[in-house]
Amino acid sequence: MHREHPSAPEAPPAPDSPAPEGSTPSVTVPPPGTAPGGAYVRTREPGGQGGPGGPGGPGGARPRARFRRLSGASAPGGRDPFLDNAKFLLVVLVVMGHNWAPFVEGMRGVRTAHLLVYAFHMPAFVLLCGYFSRGFTGRPDQVRKLLAGVLLPYLAFEAAYAGVYALFLDQPFAVTPTEPQSVCWFLAALFLWRLTSPLWRAVRWPVAVAAVLSVGAGLTDLGGELALSRVLMFLPWFVLGLRLRSEHLRPLRNRAARRWALPLMALAAVGAYWAAPRVDPRWVLMEHGSAQLGVEPYVYVGVRLGLFAVSAVLVAAFLALVPSRRTGFTALGAVTVYPFLLHGLLVKAVQGLGGYGPVYEGGLLAVGATTVLAVVCAVLLGSAPVRRALWPLVEPHFPGWLSPDGRADEDAGGGGPAARRPKRGEARPRAGKRLRGRTALSGRSVGSGRTGGPATHGGTASPVRP
């Protein structure tokens, strides 16, 4: 649903546009009166002020110095707005996709949107999880953070979803940790992926090896244990994220990339509309093998390889469209673990109460209204009151009595109520403050114990956990 910051701070990205002609740019300290953090460009304007005869002109005083923050440079506090923006947009797509699920079979428009979004949003989420896990080496403190930030929430929400299924879907209450329910599969997958992070640093051609395992998983029957089918099928994206560096993302953070990304997305939407009545939507869910999809193994292998290529292009296009600067929703990108884990409870409750029936009868207009409500839901579930009430479930402490020294590890999953709960009356996380969460969804690295660096913002979904 979807905070790993690597231990090394992220280098400032290149500016979106060059310095004015005739200027001499240089990275320097922030100008007086500005908040610390980030990188700035200092330029000299040949004309200065007051025209040719004024100060700074040909016969005037020295040129005026101007300061400009580099596009995509880390904001105060070390967080990269680009990564926070990407995580928030991805978790919104997750919430929207789950609200579309009941209408995929009966509406071509919804099926089109479903195919398009699912072709890239989960690969992008998993990619960011790998990127945020680059600092994980298996140290005891990192393992404690992993247990507190991923495993404990997994167990808590397995019980929560079992309760919702029992109350609203007339299913017997049964907590089955080995068979993840709803969005909990992603927590199980993230736990296993991160544990394997050191392994992929010791393997030659790790992305290719992971791709072979991914395709091979679809040729076998893995059952539903620990969501192993999805764990393996999405594995190449996690491993690719482990191999990425901030400089690899820089070409996607400029205007030239945005110019080709939008037409590419439009072309992909046209392709999805054509494919909607012809393609089984289960292909993009990455949990079904060749036998379940009813195709020959060689067909399955060919389609999966093609999906890798299509998803890679769409992931790049999506990231190119993500704003690099701070926006009104940037701060919510640090707490995406909340909407990711909580929205599924609402979706299942509405489903059990028959709330999607009237929406189906209302057609695409009603589905559009539901989509807007899904976006609002994602924002509200990341709000301060929700976080203040539910952080013990979403981001619990690592039990102190299990630590070798017998003390609670403040960095392992929590930091204590004072550090984790937003102040009374605070509407959303503030830039520069320590925010909660230890996964890609939350934006804090389980690997490094730092709030800065490439992996959250400049360096953990948990998006980024879908």
C-alpha positions in Angstrom: 0.0 0.0 0.0 3.6 1.8 -0.5 10.0 4.4 3.6 13.3 3.2 2.8 16.0 5.7 2.6 19.4 4.7 1.8 22.1 5.6 4.1 23.9 8.0 1.8 22.2 11.3 1.0 20.8 11.8 -2.4 22.7 14.0 -4.8 20.7 17.0 -6.0 19.0 16.4 -9.4 19.8 18.5 -12.4 17.7 21.6 -12.8 14.7 21.5 -15.2 16.0 24.4 -17.2 19.5 25.9 -17.7 20.6 29.1 -16.0 19.9 32.3 -17.9 22.2 32.9 -20.9 25.4 34.6 -19.9 25.1 33.5 -16.2 27.7 31.5 -14.3 25.8 28.9 -12.2 27.3 27.2 -9.2 25.9 25.1 -6.4 26.3 27.0 -3.2 24.9 27.5 0.2 21.3 28.6 0.7 20.7 32.3 0.5 20.3 34.2 3.8 16.9 33.8 5.4 16.0 30.5 3.7 15.5 27.1 5.4 18.4 24.7 5.4 18.3 21.7 3.1 18.2 21.2 -0.6 20.6 22.6 -3.2 20.5 26.0 -4.8 21.9 27.6 -8.0 23.5 31.0 -7.7 23.4 33.0 -11.0 24.8 36.4 -12.0 22.6 38.5 -14.1 24.8 40.5 -16.6 22.2 43.3 -16.8 21.8 43.8 -13.1 19.1 46.3 -12.1 18.2 49.6 -13.5 19.2 49.0 -17.1 22.5 49.6 -18.8 23.2 52.7 -16.8 22.0 51.3 -13.5 23.7 49.2 -10.9 25.0 46.1 -12.4 24.9 47.4 -15.9 27.9 48.0 -18.1 28.9 51.1 -16.2 27.4 50.2 -12.9 28.1 48.2 -9.8 28.6 44.4 -9.6 26.0 42.1 -11.0 23.1 41.0 -8.8 23.2 37.4 -7.4 20.1 35.4 -7.5 19.3 32.1 -5.8 17.1 29.4 -7.2 16.5 25.9 -5.7 17.4 23.1 -8.0 14.3 21.4 -9.4 13.7 18.2 -7.5 16.3 19.0 -4.9 15.6 17.8 -1.4 13.2 20.0 0.6 14.0 21.1 4.1 14.4 18.0 6.3 16.0 15.9 3.5 12.9 14.6 1.9 12.6 14.5 -1.9 9.2 15.9 -3.0 9.4 13.9 -6.2 9.3 10.6 -4.3 6.6 11.7 -1.9 4.5 12.9 -4.8 5.0 9.6 -6.6 4.0 7.5 -3.5 0.9 9.5 -2.9 -0.3 9.3 -6.5 0.4 5.6 -6.5 -1.6 4.9 -3.4 -4.5 7.0 -4.8 -4.4 4.7 -7.9 -4.5 1.7 -5.6 -7.6 2.9 -3.8 -9.2 3.8 -7.1 -8.4 0.4 -8.6 -10.0 -1.5 -5.7 -13.1 0.6 -6.1 -13.3 -0.2 -9.8 -13.0 -4.0 -9.2 -16.7 -4.7 -8.9 -17.4 -3.1 -12.3 -14.5 -4.5 -14.4 -16.6 -7.3 -16.0 -19.6 -5.2 -17.0 -18.2 -1.8 -18.2 -15.7 -1.5 -21.0 -14.7 2.0 -19.8 -13.9 0.7 -16.3 -12.1 -2.4 -17.8 -10.0 0.0 -19.9 -8.9 2.1 -16.9 -8.3 -1.1 -14.9 -6.0 -2.6 -17.6 -4.1 0.7 -18.0 -3.6 1.4 -14.3 -2.7 -2.1 -13.3 -0.1 -2.3 -16.1 2.1 0.1 -14.2 0.9 1.2 -10.7 1.9 -2.0 -8.9 5.2 -2.4 -10.8 6.0 1.3 -9.9 5.1 0.7 -6.3 7.3 -2.3 -6.0 10.1 -0.6 -7.8 10.0 2.2 -5.2 10.0 -0.4 -2.4 13.2 -1.8 -3.9 14.7 1.7 -4.2 13.9 2.4 -0.6 15.4 -0.9 0.5 18.9 -0.3 -0.9 20.4 0.3 2.5 19.0 -2.9 4.0 21.9 -5.3 4.9 20.3 -7.4 7.6 21.8 -5.6 10.7 19.9 -6.4 13.9 18.5 -2.8 14.2 17.3 -3.0 10.6 15.6 -6.4 11.2 13.9 -4.9 14.3 12.6 -2.1 12.1 11.4 -4.6 9.6 9.6 -6.6 12.2 7.9 -3.6 13.7 7.2 -1.7 10.5 6.0 -4.6 8.4 5.4 -7.9 10.2 3.5 -6.5 13.2 1.1 -4.4 11.0 0.7 -7.5 8.8 -0.6 -9.6 11.8 -2.7 -6.8 13.1 -4.5 -6.2 9.8 -4.9 -9.8 9.1 -7.0 -9.9 12.2 -8.8 -6.7 11.2 -9.7 -8.0 7.7 -10.9 -11.3 9.2 -13.2 -9.2 11.5 -14.6 -7.2 8.5 -15.2 -10.4 6.5 -17.0 -11.9 9.4 -19.2 -8.8 10.1 -20.0 -7.8 6.5 -19.4 -10.7 4.2 -20.8 -13.5 6.4 -17.6 -15.5 6.5 -16.3 -17.3 9.6 -13.8 -15.3 11.6 -10.4 -16.9 10.9 -7.0 -15.3 11.1 -4.8 -17.1 8.5 -1.3 -15.5 8.5 0.0 -17.9 5.9 -2.8 -16.9 3.5 -2.8 -13.0 3.3 -6.2 -11.3 2.9 -6.9 -8.3 0.7 -4.0 -5.8 0.7 -2.1 -7.7 3.4 -0.4 -9.7 0.6 1.8 -6.7 0.0 3.1 -6.6 3.5 3.9 -10.3 3.4 5.7 -9.7 0.0 7.6 -6.6 1.3 8.8 -8.6 4.3 10.2 -11.4 2.1 11.6 -9.0 -0.6 13.5 -7.0 2.0 14.9 -10.0 3.7 16.3 -11.1 0.3 17.9 -7.7 -0.4 21.5 -8.8 0.6 21.1 -11.9 -1.6 20.6 -9.8 -4.8 23.8 -7.9 -4.2 25.7 -11.2 -4.3 24.2 -12.4 -7.6 25.4 -11.7 -11.1 22.7 -10.2 -13.4 20.2 -10.0 -10.5 17.3 -8.4 -12.5 17.6 -11.2 -15.2 17.7 -13.9 -12.5 14.6 -12.4 -10.8 12.8 -12.2 -14.2 13.4 -15.9 -14.8 12.0 -16.7 -11.4 9.1 -14.5 -12.0 8.1 -16.1 -15.3 8.9 -19.6 -13.9 6.5 -19.0 -11.1 3.6 -18.8 -13.6 4.5 -22.2 -14.9 4.0 -23.9 -11.5 1.2 -24.1 -9.0 2.3 -22.2 -5.9 -1.1 -22.0 -4.2 -2.0 -19.2 -1.9 0.6 -19.6 0.8 2.2 -16.3 1.7 1.0 -14.9 -1.7 4.1 -16.5 -3.2 2.8 -16.2 -6.7 2.7 -12.4 -6.4 5.9 -12.3 -4.4 7.8 -14.0 -7.3 5.9 -12.4 -10.2 6.6 -8.8 -8.9 10.1 -9.7 -7.7 11.9 -8.3 -10.8 10.6 -4.8 -10.1 11.9 -4.9 -6.5 15.3 -6.1 -7.6 15.4 -3.4 -10.3 14.6 -0.8 -7.6 17.5 -2.2 -5.6 19.8 -1.5 -8.5 18.6 2.0 -9.3 20.4 5.1 -8.2 19.2 8.7 -8.0 21.0 9.6 -11.3 18.9 6.9 -13.1 15.7 8.8 -12.2 17.0 12.2 -13.1 16.3 12.0 -16.9 12.6 11.5 -15.9 12.5 14.7 -13.9 12.6 17.3 -16.6 10.3 18.9 -19.1 11.5 17.0 -22.1 10.5 13.7 -20.4 7.1 15.1 -19.5 6.5 16.1 -23.2 6.7 12.5 -24.4 5.1 10.9 -21.3 1.6 12.4 -21.8 1.2 11.3 -25.4 2.6 7.9 -24.5 0.0 7.5 -21.7 -2.8 8.6 -24.1 -1.6 6.0 -26.6 -1.6 3.4 -23.9 -5.1 4.3 -23.0 -6.2 3.8 -26.6 -4.4 0.4 -26.6 -6.1 -0.5 -23.3 -9.5 0.4 -24.8 -8.8 -1.9 -27.8 -7.6 -4.7 -25.5 -10.5 -4.4 -22.9 -12.9 -6.9 -24.6 -10.1 -9.1 -25.8 -7.6 -9.5 -22.9 -8.3 -11.3 -19.6 -7.7 -8.7 -16.8 -6.1 -11.4 -14.7 -2.9 -11.0 -16.7 -2.1 -7.7 -15.0 -2.8 -8.9 -11.5 0.3 -11.0 -11.4 -1.1 -13.9 -9.4 -2.3 -16.4 -12.0 -0.2 -18.9 -13.9 -0.6 -20.4 -17.4 -2.9 -23.2 -16.2 -5.3 -20.7 -14.5 -5.3 -18.4 -17.5 -5.9 -21.3 -19.8 -2.9 -20.8 -22.2 0.1 -22.9 -23.3 3.3 -22.3 -21.4 5.1 -20.8 -24.5 2.2 -18.3 -24.9 2.4 -17.4 -21.2 6.1 -16.8 -21.4 5.8 -14.6 -24.4 3.0 -12.5 -22.9 4.8 -12.1 -19.6 7.9 -10.8 -21.4 5.8 -8.4 -23.4 4.1 -7.2 -20.2 7.5 -6.5 -18.7 8.4 -4.3 -21.6 5.0 -2.5 -21.6 5.1 -2.0 -17.8 8.6 -0.6 -17.9 7.6 2.0 -20.5 4.5 3.0 -18.6 6.3 3.2 -15.2 8.8 5.6 -16.8 6.0 7.6 -18.3 4.2 7.8 -15.0 7.3 8.9 -13.1 8.0 11.5 -15.8 4.5 13.0 -15.1 5.1 13.2 -11.3 5.8 16.7 -10.1 9.3 17.3 -8.9 8.4 20.2 -6.6 6.4 20.4 -3.5 2.6 20.3 -4.0 -0.5 20.4 -1.9 -0.3 16.6 -1.5 3.4 16.1 -1.1 3.3 15.8 2.7 0.7 13.0 2.4 3.2 11.0 0.5 5.1 10.3 3.8 2.1 8.6 5.3 0.7 6.5 2.4 0.8 3.4 4.6 -2.4 4.6 6.3 -4.7 4.9 3.2 -3.1 1.8 1.8 -3.9 -0.5 4.7 -7.2 1.1 5.8 -9.0 1.6 2.5 -9.5 -2.1 2.0 -11.5 -2.3 5.2 -13.9 0.3 3.8 -14.1 -1.4 0.4 -15.0 -4.7 1.9 -17.6 -3.2 4.2 -19.3 -1.3 1.3 -19.2 -4.5 -0.7 -20.8 -6.5 2.1 -23.5 -3.9 2.6 -24.4 -4.0 -1.1 -23.2 -0.4 -1.7 -21.8 -1.2 -5.2 -25.1 -2.4 -6.6 -26.6 1.1 -7.0 -23.3 2.4 -8.5 -23.4 -0.3 -11.1 -26.9 0.6 -12.1 -25.9 4.2 -12.3 -23.3 3.5 -15.1 -20.1 5.2 -15.8 -21.2 8.5 -14.3 -21.8 6.8 -10.9 -18.5 5.0 -11.2 -16.8 8.4 -11.8 -18.4 9.8 -8.7 -17.1 6.8 -6.8 -13.7 7.4 -8.1 -13.8 11.0 -6.8 -14.8 9.6 -3.4 -11.9 7.2 -3.5 -9.5 10.0 -3.9 -11.1 11.9 -1.0 -10.9 8.7 1.0 -7.2 8.4 0.3 -6.6 11.9 1.6 -8.8 11.5 4.7 -7.2 8.2 5.7 -3.8 9.9 5.7 -5.1 12.9 7.9 -3.8 13.7 11.3 -6.8 12.5 13.3 -6.7 9.0 11.7 -3.0 8.7 12.2 -3.3 9.9 15.8 -5.9 7.2 16.5 -4.5 4.3 14.6 -0.7 4.6 14.7 -0.4 1.8 17.3 -1.8 -0.6 14.7 -0.2 0.8 11.6 3.2 1.7 13.0 3.7 -0.1 16.3 6.7 -0.1 18.5 9.1 -3.0 18.5 8.5 -4.6 22.0 11.3 -3.5 24.3 11.3 -6.8 26.1 12.4 -8.5 22.9 15.4 -6.2 22.3 18.8 -7.6 23.4 19.3 -4.7 25.8 15.7 -4.9 27.1 14.9 -1.4 25.9 12.4 -0.3 23.3 14.1 0.7 20.1 12.6 4.1 19.3 13.7 3.9 15.7 12.3 0.4 15.2 8.8 1.0 13.9 7.8 4.0 16.0 9.8 6.5 18.0 7.2 6.7 20.7 3.8 8.4 20.8 5.4 11.9 21.1 7.4 11.4 18.0 4.8 9.5 16.0 1.6 11.3 16.7 0.9 14.6 15.0 0.4 17.6 17.2 -3.1 18.4 18.2 -4.8 20.4 15.5 -2.2 19.5 12.8 -3.9 18.8 9.5 -1.1 16.9 7.9 2.6 16.1 8.2 4.9 19.0 8.2 8.0 19.1 6.0 11.2 18.7 8.0 9.5 16.8 10.9 10.2 13.1 11.5 7.3 11.2 10.1 6.0 7.8 10.9 6.4 4.6 9.1 9.3 2.5 8.0 8.4 1.3 4.5 8.0 2.4 1.0 4.5 3.5 1.8 5.6 5.6 4.6 8.7 7.0 3.2 11.2 6.2 6.0 13.9 3.8 5.3 14.1 0.6 7.3 17.6 0.2 6.1 19.3 3.3 7.2 17.6 4.9 10.2 17.7 8.3 8.5 15.0 10.5 7.2 17.0 11.7 4.2 18.7 10.2 1.3 17.7 8.9 -2.1 15.5 6.1 -0.9 12.8 8.0 0.7 12.9 11.3 -0.6 15.7 11.6 -1.7 15.0 8.0 -0.4 11.2 3.2 2.0 5.1 1.1 0.6 6.2 0.8 2.0 4.1 3.8 -2.1 5.4 3.5 -1.8 3.1 -0.6 -0.2 0.2 -1.2 -2.5 
